Amino acid sequence: SIEEGNLPHLLLYGPPGTGKTSVILALAHELFGPEMHNRVLELNASDERGIDVIRQKVILFAQQTVRKTISGYPSPPYKIIIMDEADSLTMDAQGALRRVIEMYSKVTRFCFICNYVSKIIPALSSRCARFEFGSLPREHVVDRLRFISDQEQMTIDNDALQFIYDQTKGDLRSGIHLLQNAQ
């Protein structure tokens, strides 16, 4: 997708703290570089989940034309709308998004991020390439927490890091919060 600049609509789903939002933001940065902030609209559907948000924010952004590209980046001729926590969207909002996707797919790509894919209506899900994220493996989470604690010059033993993993079940974001609280 990065090399060809051809990105489908995406549906990223799985447990919290597994990197879904980080992946799409990193992908957007690779595509657009410093123009990313002009080309990406990120909405948290748990806060903005009704039909009015679709009408007032999403459609207005989707309609906008794309500005000149920046050399050194693929800068494909579209924008990306990221709907984080899309499983919180109302059914009406999801139905409206289906129509928006159909109308603006030449100039806008959508990325829906959710924990529960079963809460996304089939009419929306079927228009997306689906990627499931699993819980992060113990060794990766513990290694990352060890790296963070070393960078913060914290003294924490391996048993405590193992305990944090057990409590968070592979949710790195929650693991980092527990590590901060242990400080």
HUHUWO-V765903 format. One record per pair of residues at least 24 apart in sequence whose C-alpha atoms are under 10 Angstrom apart, sorted by sequence separation. I is the first residue (numbers start at 1). J is the second residue. D is the distance in Angstrom with one decimal. If there is no record, write none. Layout:
BEGIN
I_J_D, I_J_D
END
This chain:
BEGIN
7_31_9.7, 58_82_9.8, 98_122_9.9, 99_123_9.7, 138_162_7.9, 141_165_6.9, 2_27_7.4, 5_30_10.0, 6_31_9.9, 39_64_9.7, 58_83_9.6, 86_111_9.2, 87_112_8.6, 95_120_10.0, 98_123_6.7, 99_124_9.2, 102_127_9.1, 140_165_10.0, 154_179_9.5, 1_27_8.9, 2_28_8.9, 5_31_7.1, 39_65_9.9, 78_104_9.6, 79_105_9.6, 86_112_5.7, 87_113_7.8, 88_114_8.3, 94_120_7.6, 95_121_7.9, 97_123_9.7, 98_124_5.5, 101_127_8.3, 139_165_9.2, 154_180_9.8, 156_182_8.8, 3_30_9.6, 4_31_9.9, 5_32_9.9, 39_66_7.6, 78_105_8.5, 79_106_9.4, 80_107_8.7, 81_108_7.1, 82_109_8.6, 83_110_7.5, 84_111_8.1, 85_112_7.6, 86_113_5.6, 87_114_5.4, 88_115_9.6, 94_121_6.9, 95_122_9.9, 97_124_7.5, 98_125_9.1, 138_165_6.5, 141_168_9.8, 145_172_8.3, 149_176_9.5, 156_183_8.9, 2_30_6.9, 3_31_8.7, 38_66_8.9, 39_67_8.8, 78_106_7.0, 79_107_6.2, 80_108_5.6, 81_109_6.3, 82_110_6.0, 83_111_6.1, 84_112_6.1, 85_113_5.5, 86_114_5.2, 87_115_7.0, 88_116_9.4, 91_119_9.0, 94_122_9.8, 95_123_7.6, 96_124_9.6, 98_126_9.8, 137_165_9.2, 138_166_8.5, 141_169_9.7, 142_170_9.5, 144_172_8.4, 148_176_8.3, 152_180_9.8, 154_182_9.4, 155_183_8.8, 2_31_6.1, 38_67_8.8, 77_106_8.3, 78_107_4.3, 79_108_4.7, 80_109_4.7, 81_110_4.9, 82_111_4.7, 83_112_4.9, 84_113_4.7, 85_114_4.7, 86_115_8.4, 87_116_6.2, 90_119_9.5, 91_120_8.4, 94_123_8.6, 95_124_7.4, 98_127_8.2, 136_165_9.6, 141_170_6.8, 154_183_7.1, 1_31_8.9, 2_32_9.8, 77_107_6.5, 78_108_5.0, 79_109_6.1, 80_110_5.6, 81_111_6.2, 82_112_6.0, 83_113_6.1, 84_114_6.5, 85_115_7.1, 86_116_8.9, 87_117_7.0, 89_119_8.7, 90_120_9.5, 91_121_7.4, 94_124_6.9, 140_170_9.0, 141_171_8.1, 142_172_9.1, 145_175_7.5, 149_179_7.8, 76_107_9.4, 77_108_8.6, 78_109_6.8, 79_110_8.5, 80_111_7.2, 81_112_8.4, 82_113_7.5, 83_114_8.6, 84_115_9.6, 85_116_9.0, 86_117_8.9, 87_118_8.2, 88_119_8.0, 89_120_8.3, 90_121_9.9, 94_125_9.8, 138_169_8.3, 139_170_9.8, 141_172_6.1, 144_175_9.6, 145_176_6.8, 148_179_8.8, 149_180_8.9, 152_183_9.4, 35_67_9.3, 87_119_5.3, 88_120_8.9, 137_169_9.0, 138_170_6.6, 140_172_9.1, 141_173_9.7, 144_176_8.9, 148_180_9.7, 35_68_9.6, 86_119_8.5, 87_120_5.9, 135_168_9.8, 136_169_8.1, 137_170_6.3, 138_171_9.9, 142_175_9.0, 145_178_10.0, 146_179_9.7, 35_69_8.1, 49_83_9.4, 86_120_7.4, 87_121_9.3, 135_169_7.1, 136_170_4.6, 137_171_9.5, 138_172_9.8, 141_175_7.8, 145_179_7.4, 149_183_9.1, 35_70_7.4, 48_83_9.4, 135_170_4.8, 136_171_6.8, 137_172_9.8, 141_176_9.3, 33_69_9.9, 34_70_8.2, 39_75_9.3, 48_84_9.9, 49_85_9.1, 134_170_8.5, 135_171_6.6, 136_172_7.4, 32_69_8.1, 33_70_7.9, 45_82_9.5, 46_83_9.4, 47_84_9.8, 48_85_9.8, 49_86_8.0, 59_96_9.8, 63_100_9.5, 134_171_9.7, 135_172_8.9, 32_70_7.5, 33_71_9.5, 35_73_9.5, 39_77_9.7, 40_78_9.5, 41_79_8.1, 42_80_8.4, 43_81_7.7, 44_82_8.2, 45_83_6.0, 46_84_7.9, 47_85_9.0, 48_86_9.8, 49_87_9.2, 50_88_9.2, 51_89_8.7, 54_92_9.8, 55_93_9.2, 59_97_8.9, 62_100_8.0, 31_70_10.0, 32_71_9.6, 33_72_8.4, 34_73_9.2, 36_75_9.1, 39_78_7.6, 40_79_5.9, 41_80_6.4, 42_81_6.0, 43_82_6.1, 44_83_5.9, 45_84_5.7, 46_85_5.9, 49_88_6.3, 50_89_6.5, 51_90_7.7, 54_93_6.6, 58_97_8.5, 62_101_8.8, 32_72_9.2, 33_73_6.3, 35_75_8.4, 39_79_4.7, 40_80_4.8, 41_81_4.8, 42_82_4.7, 43_83_5.1, 44_84_4.7, 45_85_5.2, 46_86_7.4, 48_88_8.9, 49_89_4.5, 50_90_5.9, 51_91_9.0, 53_93_8.3, 54_94_9.0, 63_103_9.2, 64_104_9.7, 31_72_9.6, 32_73_5.9, 33_74_8.8, 38_79_8.3, 39_80_6.3, 40_81_5.7, 41_82_6.1, 42_83_6.3, 43_84_6.1, 44_85_6.0, 45_86_5.3, 46_87_8.1, 47_88_8.6, 48_89_8.0, 49_90_6.2, 50_91_8.8, 51_92_6.3, 52_93_8.2, 55_96_8.5, 59_100_6.9, 62_103_9.1, 63_104_6.9, 66_107_7.5, 30_72_9.9, 31_73_5.8, 32_74_6.8, 33_75_8.0, 38_80_9.8, 39_81_8.4, 40_82_7.3, 41_83_8.4, 42_84_7.3, 43_85_8.7, 44_86_7.6, 45_87_7.7, 46_88_5.2, 47_89_9.3, 48_90_10.0, 49_91_9.6, 50_92_7.5, 51_93_4.5, 54_96_7.1, 55_97_9.4, 58_100_8.3, 59_101_9.6, 62_104_6.3, 65_107_7.2, 66_108_9.3, 30_73_6.9, 31_74_5.3, 32_75_4.9, 36_79_8.8, 43_86_9.2, 45_88_5.8, 46_89_7.0, 49_92_9.6, 50_93_5.5, 51_94_8.3, 54_97_7.0, 62_105_8.6, 64_107_8.1, 65_108_9.3, 29_73_9.0, 30_74_7.8, 31_75_5.4, 32_76_7.8, 36_80_9.1, 44_88_9.0, 45_89_5.8, 46_90_9.8, 49_93_7.0, 50_94_8.9, 51_95_9.1, 59_103_9.7, 62_106_9.8, 63_107_7.7, 64_108_9.0, 30_75_8.8, 31_76_7.2, 44_89_9.6, 45_90_9.2, 49_94_9.1, 51_96_7.2, 55_100_9.5, 59_104_8.7, 62_107_7.1, 63_108_8.2, 29_75_9.8, 32_78_9.9, 50_96_9.8, 51_97_8.9, 54_100_8.6, 62_108_5.7, 28_75_9.4, 32_79_9.2, 61_108_8.6, 62_109_8.6, 45_93_9.9, 62_110_9.5, 28_79_9.2, 28_80_7.7, 25_80_9.9, 24_80_9.5, 25_82_8.8, 24_82_8.0, 21_82_8.6, 21_83_9.5, 21_84_7.3, 20_84_9.1, 21_85_9.7, 45_112_9.5, 5_73_9.5, 6_74_9.7, 40_108_9.4, 45_113_9.3, 5_74_5.9, 7_76_8.9, 16_85_9.8, 39_108_9.2, 40_109_9.5, 41_110_9.6, 42_111_9.4, 43_112_9.9, 44_113_9.4, 45_114_9.5, 3_73_9.5, 4_74_7.7, 5_75_7.2, 6_76_7.4, 40_110_9.8, 2_73_9.1, 3_74_7.1, 5_76_5.3, 6_77_9.5, 7_78_9.3, 9_80_8.9, 11_82_9.9, 2_74_7.0, 4_76_8.6, 5_77_8.5, 6_78_9.5, 9_81_9.5, 10_82_9.2, 11_83_9.5, 12_84_9.4, 13_85_9.3, 1_74_9.8, 2_75_9.3, 5_78_9.4, 7_80_9.4, 9_82_10.0, 13_86_9.5, 2_76_9.1, 12_86_9.8, 13_87_9.5, 11_86_9.2, 24_111_7.7, 24_112_9.8, 24_113_9.2, 21_111_9.5, 21_112_9.5, 9_101_8.6, 20_112_9.7, 21_113_7.1, 20_113_6.8, 21_114_9.5, 20_114_8.5, 20_115_9.5, 9_105_8.5, 8_105_9.2, 16_114_8.5, 17_115_9.9, 9_108_8.8, 10_109_8.0, 11_110_8.4, 12_111_7.3, 13_112_8.2, 14_113_8.6, 15_114_8.3, 16_115_6.4, 8_108_9.9, 9_109_5.3, 10_110_6.3, 11_111_5.8, 12_112_6.2, 13_113_5.7, 14_114_6.7, 15_115_5.3, 7_108_9.9, 8_109_6.7, 9_110_4.9, 10_111_4.5, 11_112_4.7, 12_113_4.8, 13_114_4.8, 14_115_4.7, 15_116_8.1, 7_109_7.2, 8_110_8.0, 9_111_5.8, 10_112_6.1, 11_113_5.9, 12_114_6.4, 13_115_5.2, 14_116_6.8, 6_109_9.8, 7_110_9.4, 8_111_8.7, 9_112_8.1, 10_113_8.2, 11_114_7.8, 12_115_8.4, 13_116_6.7, 14_117_7.8, 7_111_9.9, 12_116_9.9, 13_117_6.1, 12_117_8.5, 13_118_9.8, 11_117_8.4, 11_120_9.4, 20_131_9.2, 20_132_9.0, 11_124_9.1, 20_133_7.1, 11_125_7.0, 19_133_7.9, 20_134_10.0, 9_124_9.8, 10_125_8.7, 11_126_9.4, 18_133_6.6, 19_134_9.6, 9_125_9.4, 11_127_9.0, 12_128_9.3, 17_133_9.8, 18_134_6.9, 19_135_9.6, 9_126_9.8, 10_127_8.2, 11_128_5.7, 12_129_8.4, 13_130_7.7, 14_131_8.6, 15_132_9.2, 16_133_9.2, 17_134_9.8, 18_135_6.1, 19_136_9.0, 9_127_6.8, 10_128_4.8, 11_129_6.0, 12_130_6.0, 13_131_6.4, 14_132_5.7, 15_133_7.0, 16_134_9.3, 17_135_8.1, 18_136_6.1, 8_127_8.7, 9_128_4.7, 10_129_4.9, 11_130_4.7, 12_131_5.0, 13_132_5.0, 14_133_4.7, 15_134_6.6, 16_135_8.3, 17_136_8.5, 18_137_9.9, 8_128_6.7, 9_129_6.2, 10_130_6.0, 11_131_6.2, 12_132_6.0, 13_133_5.9, 14_134_5.9, 15_135_6.3, 8_129_6.5, 9_130_8.8, 10_131_7.6, 11_132_8.4, 12_133_7.2, 13_134_8.7, 14_135_7.7, 15_136_9.3, 7_129_9.4, 8_130_9.9, 18_141_10.0, 17_168_9.3, 16_168_9.9, 17_169_9.8, 18_170_7.4, 19_171_9.1, 17_170_7.6, 18_171_5.9, 19_172_8.3, 15_169_9.5, 16_170_8.8, 17_171_4.3, 18_172_6.5, 19_173_8.8, 15_170_8.6, 16_171_6.0, 17_172_5.1, 18_173_7.8, 15_171_7.4, 16_172_8.4, 17_173_4.7, 16_173_7.8, 17_174_6.8, 16_174_8.6, 17_175_8.7, 17_176_9.8
END
